[in-house]
Amino acid sequence: MRSEIIVDLSKLDSNVEAIKRRLKPEIKIMAVIKDNAYGHGAVPIAKHLSTQVDWLCVATLPEAIELRENGIELPILVFEVPEKEDAEKYLEYSITATVSDISTFEILKEGTDYHLNFDTGMRRLGISLEDIESTLSLFKTYNTLNCTGIYTHFSSADEPENESVLKQLARFNSIIKQFPDHLIKHTANTGAIFYYQDLDIQFDAVRPGVCLYGYMAGESESSDLTPIIEWKSYVMQTRSVKKGDPVGYGETWKAPEDGIVGTIPIGYSDGIQRLLGGKFNVLINGEMIQQVGRISMDYFGVYSPHNSFKRGDMVYLFRGDELSPKKWAKVLQTIPYEVTTSLNNRISRRYLKEDRT
C-alpha cells in the first residue's frame, strides 16, 4: 500500500479520561465524530467509544445512517438542517434531528426525535432569538414530534476568558427557562470543557470534538491530551543528485550538495497541502529528513546528503510530538483538525488497542 494511517485507540481512551476528569458528576458525553471522526474513521471510532460515551454527534444525515448500518446503537444527533426528502430517514433509522429553523417543524414525520438549536451568537445555524415565541408555539403545536433536547454553540470558547462566551451563556439560560426542564441541555464544546470549568456551562451534557483526537481548541496545549494518529509510507524510488540539480515541478528546489533524493508515494490528493512544499520533515531510519520541492498530486520528494535511506525504507509523516498535525497546522496557519479532515479516505487506516491492564 502507498501509505497507512495508524490510530491508537489506547490514546483515544486516555483523551476520554482527560475529558471526564473535567466534568461534574452525571454529565453525559456527546462525542462529536463528524467528518469521518475528524479524519480518523467514524465507524471504528464510534464502535470503540460506544461503551464510554452516551451520544454521538455528526454533521450530516448520511454520516448518521452509515453508523446505524454498521451496528452503532447509541443515540445520534445530526447537526444539519433536515431536508424534506430525507425526513422519513430520521424516523426509519432512529436518528435525532436538529430544529435550527422553525420551518423544520413542518417537514419532520410524526414520532421523530429532535433537539432545538438556538443561535445565541455564532450566527451559523440555529433559531434566531427573534423567533423564540414562534418556536414555543410550534413546540406545543407539533406535539406528535418528540423534543428531547435543546442546545447552542459557542463561537469563541476556544479562547480563554472571552466575553462572548458569557454573553452567549446568558442568552441560553434565558431561553431554556421558557422550555420544559426535562429537555437535555448541552452547550460545551472542547474549548468550553477545558477553559470554562469555573462557569455553570456543562448543563446535562457536553460535546467534545477535537479533544477526543488529542488537540486543544485554539492555541493552547494540554499535557493530558495526546494525538491518536500516526501516518507512514515508504520510499518508492531513489536517485542520486549532484549539487545544483533541481527536483520537482517548476525546479523550485535545487540540491545544495551531492546526495540522494527519494520519492514518497503521497501527495496533495492524499491530503498533504501543496503549501507545505519544502516546509516539513519526515522520519526515516530514526533521522529527520527534509522534504524538498513542490508537492505533486501523488508524490513528494525527500533529500539527504548522506544517503540516509534506500528504496523500501519506512517513512513516518506523523509520529509523536515531533511529527504531528499540529506542526503542519502551524506552517499552514490553520488548526490541526483541518489537517486531519483533509486526509483522503483512500488511505488505509489501522486501529491499535494496547492492553492497559
N, C-alpha and C positions, 0 to 999 in steps of 0.2 A: 504494500500500500504506500501511497505517496506521503501520507502523514497520519498521525493518530493523536487524538486528544485523550488524556487520561484524567478522569475525575475521581478524586479521593473522597469517598463518602464518609470516612472517619473524620476528615476535616470539616465536612458539612455538619456532622454530629456536634463537633466542638463549637461551631458557629451557632448552632441552635442553642446549645447550652449557654453560650455567652449572651444570647438574646434573653433567655429565660431568667438569667441572673439579674436582669434589669427590669423584670416585670413584677408587678404586685401580685399577690395571691389570686388565683382563679381567673386571671386574664387569659383569654383564648388567643391562639396564634393562627392568623390567616396568612399562610405563606404565599408570597407572590412569585409565581413561576411562569409569568407571561413571556412571550417571545422566546419560546423553547428554553425556558428557565435561564434567561439571560445568556443563551448560547450554550448552556451546559447539558441540555437534553431534558425536555419536560417530563416525558413518561418515566424514565428511570429515577429522576429526582423525586417525582410525585410518589412513586412506589416506595422509595426509601423513607420519605417523610411521613408516610401515611400513619405511622404509629406515634409520631412525635408532634404533630400539629393537628389543629381542629378543622381548618378550612383550607382550601386552595383558591387563589385568585388568578385570573387570566385576563388578557386584553380582549380576546375575540371569542365568539361562539365556536368556530371551528377548533380552536385550541381546547375548549372545554369538551367538545364531542370526542376529540382524539383521546383525551384522558378517560372518558367513560368507556370508549370502545376498547381500551386497554386495561379494563378491570378496576379503575380507580373509583372508589365508592364514597370518598369524603365529600362533604358539601363543596360546591364550586360556585364562586361568584364571578360573573363576567362584567367587566368594566364598561364595555362599549354600549352605545345606544342600540337597542334591538331594531331590526328591520322587520317590516310587516310579513314578508315572505318566509322569515325564519321563526316566527313567533311560536309555531307549534313545536319546534325542536326543543325549546326550553322545557316544555312540559314533558315531551317524549323522553328526554334524557335526564330529567330531574336536575336541571341546572337553574341556579338563581340568577335572574335578570337584574339589571340596574335600571331604575327610572331616573334619568337625568334631564328629562324634558316631559312636560305634562302631556304631550301628545302620545307618549308611550302607553298611557293607561288604556287608550282605545284599541291598541293592537295586541296586547297580551291576552292569552287564552285563559279561560276560567281555570282556577286552580294553580296558576303559575306563582311560584315564589319570587319575590323581588325585594331589593333594598332601594331605599331612596338615597340619591346622591345630591347634596346641595352645594352650590358654588358659593363658598364663603370668601373668595378672593383669588383663587387660582385662575379663574376665567378660561377654563379649558372645557371641561364637561361639568354638568351639574345644573340643578334647578336654580334659577335666579332668586334672590331674596324678594324681589317684587312679586314672585309667583307663590309665595308661601300660603297665602289664603286660598288660592285656587287649588293648590296641592292638597291642602287639608280637606277641601270639599270633595275632590276626586278620590282621595284616600278613603273617604266614607262611602262615596257612591259606588266605587268599584270594589265592593266588599266580597266579591267572588274571587278576587285575587288575594294572595297571601303575602302581606308585607311582613317581613321578619327582621329587617334591619334598616339602619339609617347611618349615613357616613358623609364625610367630606375629605378633601385632600389639601394638604399644606403646600404652599408654593415655595417656601423658603426655610423649611425645617432643617435643611442641610447646612444652615448657618447658625451656630450657637448665638443665643441672645438676640434673635431677630424679632423686632417688634411686630412684624406682620403675623407671626405665629400667635401672639397674644390676641391680636385683633380677630383673626380667624376663629380662634378658640372661643372667644366671647360671642361671636355671631352664632357658632354652632350650639353653644349652650343655650342661647336664646331660642333657637329653632327647636331643639329637642324637647323643650318644656311644653311645646304645643302638640306633641305626639305621645302615644301610649308609652309607658315606661318599659314595657316588656320587650320592645324592639332592641336588638343587639346594636350597640353603638360603637363605631370604630373610626379613628382619625389618624392614628400614629403610624407613620412610615418609618424607614430606617433612621432618618435624622431625628425625628421626634422621640423614638425609643432611646437613642443614645445621648442626645443633647438636652432633652427636656424632661428628665426624670423627676424634677422638682415640681412640675406642674401636674394638675389633675387632667392628664391628657390621654391616658390609656383606656379609659371607659371600660367596655366589656371585652374588647379585642384589639389587637394591633396587627398591622400589615407589614411585616418585614419583607424587604425585597433584596436589594443588593448586598445587604449584610449577610444574608444566607450564604452567599458565594465568596465572602471573605473581604469585602470592601466597605469602607465607611462612605456615607454620603458626604459630598463636599470635599474639602481639602484636608481634613483631619485624619489621623490614624488611630487605630485601636489595637493594643497589643494582644488582645484575645480574639481577634478575627484573623483568619488565615485563608488566603486564596486556595480554592479547592482544585485548581486546574493545572495540568502540565500539557505541553504540546511538543511533540517530537516528530522529526522527519529523518532524512538520511542524505548523504552526499551521492547524488545520482551520477555525476561525471566530474572529472578534474582535468585541468590543463596547466601547463607551465606558462608563465608570462614573464616578459622582460620589462625592465624599467621603462615606463612611458607607454606601455601597451594599454589601450582602452578596453573597458568592459561594459557591455550593456547598451541599451538604446541611447542614442544621442552622444555616445562616447563622453559622458559627463564625468566619468572617473577614470583615472589612469594610474597604473601601478607605480608606487613611489620607488620601488626597487624590485629586483628579480624575486619571483616567488611562485605561488600556486593559487589558482582560482578554482573554487568548487561551485557546482550548480546544484541548488536545492530545489526540489520539485514542488514548490509552493509559491503562490503569487497573489495578486490582488483579487482574483476570483475566489480565493480561499478566505480572504479577509485581512490580508496584510495591506493596509492602505498605502497607496503609491507615495504619499507624502513622507513615509518612513524611510524611503530610499537613502542609504548611507548614514542612517541615524540610530541604528541599533546593533547589538551584538547577539551572537548565538553561542551555545556551549558545545564544543566538540572535543572529545577526549580530555575533558577536565579543563580546557583552556577557552577563554573568551576570544571569539573570532569575530572580526569586523565584517559586517555586511557592506557590500560595495555595489555601486552602480544603481541604475533605476530598477524598481520592482516591475517585473513583467506580469502578464496575466497569470501565468502558471509556474514561474520560476523566479529565483533571485540568486545573486552571486555572493560568495564569501571569499576572503583573501587572507593568505598568510605568507609572510616572507620566510617562514621556517619549515615549509612542507609539513604542517601540523596535522594534516588529515589526508585521507585517501578515499577512493570510491567505496561506498558501502558503509562508511562510518556514521554512527548515530549523531543526530543534530537536535539539540534542545532549543526551542524558541521561548517557551515558558517553563520555568522551574524555580521555585522558591522566590525569595525577595529580589534577588539579583536579576532574574529574568521573569518579569511579572507584567501583566497587562497594565499595571499602574505606571510602569516605566514608559510603555508605549503611549499611554494617555498623556503623560507629561510632555512628551515630544510633540504630540498632536494637539496639545492644548485642549483636551477634552476629558472625559471621565472614563474609568475602566470599563463600565458596562456598555459604552458604545463600542469599545474594542471587542468585548466578548460576544455581544449580539451580532457582530459583523462576521463571525466565524461561520463559514459555509457548512450547510448540513451534509455536503458530500464528504466531509472529513469524518473518518471513523472515530467513534467515541467508545472508550472502555471504562468500566466502573470498578474501582477497587474498594474493598471494605476490609480493613485490618481487624483482627481480633484484639479488642481493647481490654479484655478481662485479665 
